[in-house]
Amino acid sequence: SQILGGDGHVYQVHENLDDIPPPADLFPWNRRPRIQNKIAPRFEGQARSV
């Protein structure tokens, strides 16, 4: 499954998203690995089961 990033990039939703920090060049606005919370809080928990 894919989610559109804050700056227009599309990234794959990983099973263990919390453990996989996004590439800094793709997401300069995000400094924490819990990226699904930054983009859309409703994806919390849901992104893990996609």
C-alpha positions in Angstrom: 0.0 0.0 0.0 1.2 3.5 -0.7 0.6 6.9 1.1 1.3 10.3 -0.4 4.1 12.1 1.5 3.9 15.7 2.7 6.0 17.0 -0.2 4.4 14.9 -2.9 6.6 11.8 -2.6 4.9 8.4 -2.4 6.4 5.9 0.1 5.6 2.3 0.8 4.0 1.5 4.1 6.2 -1.0 6.0 5.0 -3.6 8.4 7.3 -2.1 11.1 7.1 1.5 10.1 8.1 2.7 13.5 11.5 0.9 13.1 12.2 2.2 9.6 13.0 5.9 9.5 12.4 7.5 6.1 15.2 8.8 3.9 16.2 12.3 5.0 16.2 13.6 1.4 12.7 12.4 0.8 11.3 13.7 4.1 13.3 16.7 5.3 10.2 17.9 7.2 10.2 14.7 9.3 12.8 14.0 11.9 11.1 11.0 13.6 10.5 7.5 12.3 6.8 7.5 13.3 5.9 9.1 9.9 2.4 7.9 9.7 1.5 10.1 12.7 3.0 13.2 11.0 1.0 12.6 7.8 -2.4 11.4 9.0 -3.1 10.4 12.6 -5.9 8.1 11.3 -3.3 5.8 9.9 -2.1 5.0 13.4 -2.1 1.2 13.7 -4.0 0.9 10.4 -0.8 1.3 8.4 0.8 -1.7 10.0 -1.9 -4.1 8.7 -2.0 -2.9 5.1 
